[in-house]
């Protein structure tokens, strides 16, 4: 019995980088040949562009196609730029149609044309069946490699037919049942096939009410379906019920990871394919846009503060306490914003429950406002000895937490209706709102009642 264990990825990374720096390319090639293509892709993404291209030269030729499919767009482009056309064609020929469809978007037109000419007829037809669908849909995500059977045959016939195959498509947990015209009838799970009476018919043992998705459905909708119903695979149909392909759990894991990465990066104003080791100028240009947007919002808040210059000159305590109100509102609003964006992502928010959600968040904001405003008022009174300032800051905090709760719910809903990803710009807008409301309420009330 083989008791060897796989080398931890962190050790592999350190070993490969050390060998690469020392020029031991034979050792690097050997390490990459024993590694999974996804790990090789991660190694490439962990290097600056020049070293990335150097490492690519050591990637085994038979791995190049699959490694390209695991790379993020920007990292993949840096590799494609240095590949010869014939090398690209050879790598692409080994890809599954759904992976090739994604990679072809980055290929030069002449290389794409050469690739299509070099493909065999079956591969070309399978690629065309995927490319006909829009990006980020079930049709683009699906695999067209599906084993389908008829409902009027026995399980014994199905088993004999399966033994004629050299291999089954990866992650085959069930066989798709179709009629003579290709319309989907149901699914025959593999465990049912091997444990049922061989003389039984497929129609008697299949599951006819299995979940399906339309090819036009978004990847997000498909991922939500897998999550809700703990699916392993699902059939993809056209508008007329014909079987087009299937989506398996490994595809959905990639979608969920990409959505998670997108949400994390968008919250900081970064693109989802942001390359950690991209050159300085492109990175600065992309990030500078959102720094500029943030600067505009900061000046808006500064303008509000400037309107109360006289109050700040007369009562220094206002300048000291002013950040407290804005900060508390920002934190409270961010909590509501995050929960609302998550609810939208999980399809848990609809027109029928928006009113209840808004009232609930306003109630939470009011309760927290009452509790923490008392705390802040007591601290402010002990610090500055002014009952007026203590009452003013307490009232301003309650108002700002209410505004933060309302903004945290409404901003994502408005942005979604406008077709804008709330994870990308929601935090910037929310911060602006809570800063302005916080400063306006605190300084405004102080100007009215203390001067």
PEQUI-V16425 format. One record per pair of residues at least 24 apart in sequence whose C-alpha atoms are under 8 Angstrom apart, sorted by the first residue. I is the first residue (numbers start at 1). J is the second residue. D is the distance in whole Angstrom. If there is no record, write none. Layout:
BEGIN
i=I j=J d=D
i=I j=J d=D
END
This chain:
BEGIN
i=9 j=39 d=7
i=13 j=43 d=7
i=20 j=55 d=7
i=25 j=58 d=7
i=26 j=58 d=8
i=28 j=58 d=7
i=29 j=58 d=5
i=29 j=59 d=6
i=29 j=60 d=7
i=32 j=58 d=8
i=32 j=59 d=6
i=32 j=60 d=7
i=33 j=59 d=7
i=33 j=60 d=6
i=33 j=63 d=8
i=37 j=63 d=6
i=37 j=66 d=6
i=37 j=67 d=5
i=37 j=70 d=7
i=38 j=66 d=8
i=38 j=67 d=6
i=38 j=70 d=6
i=40 j=67 d=7
i=41 j=67 d=5
i=41 j=68 d=7
i=41 j=70 d=6
i=41 j=71 d=5
i=42 j=71 d=7
i=44 j=75 d=8
i=45 j=71 d=7
i=45 j=75 d=6
i=45 j=275 d=8
i=45 j=276 d=8
i=45 j=277 d=8
i=46 j=276 d=8
i=46 j=277 d=7
i=47 j=277 d=6
i=48 j=277 d=5
i=48 j=278 d=7
i=49 j=78 d=7
i=49 j=277 d=7
i=49 j=278 d=7
i=49 j=279 d=8
i=52 j=79 d=8
i=53 j=78 d=8
i=53 j=79 d=6
i=53 j=82 d=8
i=61 j=91 d=8
i=62 j=91 d=8
i=63 j=91 d=8
i=64 j=91 d=6
i=65 j=90 d=8
i=65 j=91 d=4
i=65 j=92 d=6
i=65 j=93 d=8
i=65 j=94 d=6
i=65 j=95 d=6
i=66 j=91 d=8
i=66 j=94 d=8
i=66 j=95 d=6
i=68 j=103 d=8
i=69 j=95 d=8
i=69 j=99 d=6
i=69 j=100 d=8
i=69 j=102 d=8
i=69 j=103 d=7
i=72 j=273 d=6
i=72 j=275 d=8
i=73 j=273 d=6
i=74 j=273 d=6
i=74 j=274 d=7
i=74 j=275 d=6
i=75 j=275 d=6
i=77 j=106 d=7
i=80 j=106 d=8
i=80 j=107 d=7
i=85 j=111 d=6
i=89 j=114 d=7
i=89 j=115 d=5
i=89 j=118 d=8
i=93 j=119 d=7
i=96 j=143 d=8
i=97 j=123 d=7
i=97 j=126 d=6
i=97 j=127 d=5
i=97 j=130 d=7
i=97 j=143 d=7
i=97 j=144 d=8
i=98 j=127 d=7
i=98 j=130 d=6
i=98 j=140 d=6
i=98 j=141 d=6
i=98 j=142 d=7
i=98 j=143 d=6
i=100 j=127 d=8
i=101 j=127 d=7
i=101 j=130 d=7
i=101 j=131 d=6
i=101 j=140 d=8
i=133 j=215 d=7
i=133 j=216 d=7
i=134 j=216 d=8
i=136 j=218 d=6
i=136 j=219 d=5
i=137 j=215 d=7
i=137 j=216 d=6
i=137 j=217 d=5
i=137 j=218 d=4
i=137 j=219 d=5
i=138 j=213 d=7
i=138 j=214 d=7
i=138 j=215 d=5
i=138 j=216 d=6
i=138 j=217 d=6
i=138 j=218 d=6
i=138 j=219 d=6
i=138 j=222 d=7
i=138 j=236 d=7
i=138 j=247 d=8
i=139 j=214 d=8
i=139 j=215 d=4
i=139 j=216 d=6
i=139 j=217 d=8
i=139 j=236 d=7
i=140 j=215 d=8
i=141 j=219 d=7
i=141 j=247 d=7
i=141 j=251 d=7
i=142 j=236 d=7
i=142 j=245 d=6
i=142 j=246 d=5
i=142 j=247 d=5
i=142 j=248 d=8
i=143 j=245 d=5
i=143 j=246 d=5
i=143 j=247 d=6
i=144 j=244 d=7
i=144 j=245 d=4
i=144 j=246 d=7
i=145 j=169 d=6
i=145 j=245 d=7
i=145 j=246 d=8
i=146 j=175 d=8
i=146 j=176 d=7
i=146 j=245 d=6
i=146 j=246 d=7
i=147 j=175 d=6
i=147 j=176 d=6
i=148 j=175 d=6
i=148 j=176 d=5
i=148 j=177 d=6
i=148 j=178 d=7
i=149 j=175 d=7
i=149 j=176 d=6
i=149 j=177 d=5
i=149 j=178 d=6
i=150 j=177 d=6
i=150 j=178 d=6
i=150 j=179 d=6
i=150 j=180 d=8
i=150 j=202 d=7
i=151 j=177 d=6
i=151 j=178 d=7
i=151 j=179 d=7
i=151 j=185 d=8
i=151 j=201 d=7
i=151 j=202 d=5
i=151 j=203 d=5
i=152 j=201 d=6
i=152 j=202 d=6
i=152 j=203 d=6
i=153 j=201 d=6
i=153 j=202 d=6
i=153 j=203 d=8
i=154 j=198 d=7
i=154 j=199 d=6
i=154 j=200 d=5
i=154 j=201 d=4
i=154 j=202 d=6
i=155 j=193 d=6
i=155 j=196 d=8
i=155 j=197 d=7
i=155 j=198 d=5
i=155 j=199 d=6
i=155 j=200 d=6
i=155 j=201 d=6
i=155 j=202 d=6
i=156 j=198 d=5
i=156 j=199 d=6
i=159 j=193 d=8
i=171 j=248 d=7
i=173 j=232 d=7
i=173 j=233 d=7
i=176 j=235 d=8
i=177 j=206 d=8
i=178 j=243 d=7
i=181 j=242 d=8
i=182 j=242 d=5
i=182 j=243 d=6
i=183 j=240 d=8
i=183 j=241 d=5
i=183 j=242 d=4
i=183 j=243 d=6
i=184 j=237 d=8
i=184 j=241 d=6
i=184 j=242 d=6
i=184 j=243 d=5
i=186 j=210 d=6
i=211 j=235 d=7
i=212 j=236 d=6
i=212 j=237 d=7
i=213 j=237 d=6
i=214 j=238 d=6
i=214 j=239 d=7
i=215 j=239 d=8
i=215 j=244 d=8
i=219 j=255 d=7
i=220 j=255 d=8
i=222 j=252 d=8
i=223 j=252 d=6
i=223 j=255 d=7
i=223 j=256 d=7
i=224 j=346 d=7
i=226 j=252 d=8
i=263 j=423 d=6
i=263 j=424 d=8
i=266 j=423 d=6
i=266 j=424 d=4
i=266 j=425 d=8
i=267 j=423 d=5
i=267 j=424 d=5
i=267 j=425 d=7
i=267 j=426 d=8
i=267 j=427 d=7
i=268 j=424 d=7
i=269 j=424 d=6
i=269 j=425 d=7
i=294 j=428 d=7
i=297 j=428 d=8
i=297 j=432 d=6
i=298 j=432 d=7
i=300 j=432 d=8
i=300 j=436 d=8
i=301 j=432 d=7
i=301 j=435 d=6
i=301 j=436 d=5
i=301 j=439 d=8
i=304 j=436 d=7
i=304 j=439 d=7
i=304 j=440 d=7
i=305 j=439 d=7
i=305 j=440 d=8
i=305 j=443 d=8
i=308 j=443 d=6
i=308 j=444 d=8
i=308 j=447 d=8
i=311 j=443 d=7
i=311 j=446 d=7
i=311 j=447 d=6
i=311 j=451 d=7
i=317 j=384 d=7
i=318 j=389 d=8
i=318 j=443 d=7
i=321 j=393 d=8
i=322 j=438 d=8
i=322 j=439 d=7
i=322 j=442 d=7
i=322 j=443 d=8
i=325 j=393 d=7
i=325 j=396 d=7
i=325 j=397 d=5
i=325 j=400 d=7
i=325 j=438 d=6
i=325 j=439 d=7
i=325 j=442 d=7
i=326 j=400 d=8
i=326 j=434 d=6
i=326 j=435 d=5
i=326 j=436 d=8
i=326 j=437 d=8
i=326 j=438 d=5
i=326 j=439 d=7
i=327 j=435 d=8
i=328 j=397 d=8
i=328 j=401 d=7
i=329 j=397 d=7
i=329 j=400 d=5
i=329 j=401 d=5
i=329 j=403 d=8
i=329 j=404 d=6
i=329 j=434 d=6
i=329 j=435 d=8
i=329 j=438 d=7
i=330 j=404 d=7
i=330 j=430 d=7
i=330 j=431 d=6
i=330 j=434 d=6
i=330 j=435 d=7
i=332 j=365 d=7
i=332 j=401 d=6
i=332 j=404 d=6
i=332 j=405 d=7
i=333 j=401 d=7
i=333 j=404 d=4
i=333 j=405 d=5
i=333 j=407 d=7
i=333 j=408 d=5
i=333 j=430 d=7
i=333 j=434 d=8
i=334 j=408 d=7
i=334 j=427 d=7
i=334 j=430 d=7
i=335 j=408 d=8
i=336 j=361 d=7
i=336 j=404 d=8
i=336 j=405 d=6
i=336 j=408 d=5
i=336 j=409 d=6
i=337 j=407 d=8
i=337 j=408 d=4
i=337 j=409 d=6
i=337 j=411 d=8
i=337 j=412 d=7
i=337 j=426 d=8
i=337 j=427 d=8
i=338 j=408 d=8
i=340 j=408 d=7
i=340 j=409 d=6
i=340 j=412 d=7
i=341 j=412 d=6
i=341 j=422 d=7
i=341 j=423 d=7
i=357 j=409 d=8
i=358 j=405 d=8
i=358 j=406 d=7
i=358 j=409 d=6
i=361 j=405 d=6
i=361 j=406 d=7
i=361 j=409 d=8
i=362 j=402 d=6
i=362 j=405 d=6
i=362 j=406 d=6
i=364 j=405 d=8
i=365 j=398 d=8
i=365 j=401 d=5
i=365 j=402 d=5
i=365 j=404 d=8
i=365 j=405 d=6
i=366 j=398 d=6
i=366 j=401 d=7
i=366 j=402 d=6
i=368 j=401 d=8
i=369 j=397 d=6
i=369 j=398 d=4
i=369 j=399 d=8
i=369 j=401 d=6
i=369 j=402 d=8
i=370 j=394 d=8
i=370 j=398 d=6
i=373 j=397 d=6
i=373 j=398 d=7
i=388 j=449 d=8
i=388 j=450 d=7
i=389 j=446 d=7
i=389 j=450 d=8
i=392 j=442 d=7
i=392 j=445 d=6
i=392 j=446 d=6
i=393 j=442 d=6
i=395 j=442 d=8
i=396 j=438 d=7
i=396 j=441 d=5
i=396 j=442 d=5
i=396 j=445 d=8
i=397 j=438 d=7
i=397 j=442 d=8
i=399 j=438 d=8
i=399 j=441 d=7
i=400 j=434 d=6
i=400 j=437 d=6
i=400 j=438 d=5
i=400 j=441 d=8
i=403 j=434 d=7
i=403 j=437 d=7
i=404 j=430 d=8
i=404 j=433 d=8
i=404 j=434 d=6
i=407 j=433 d=8
END
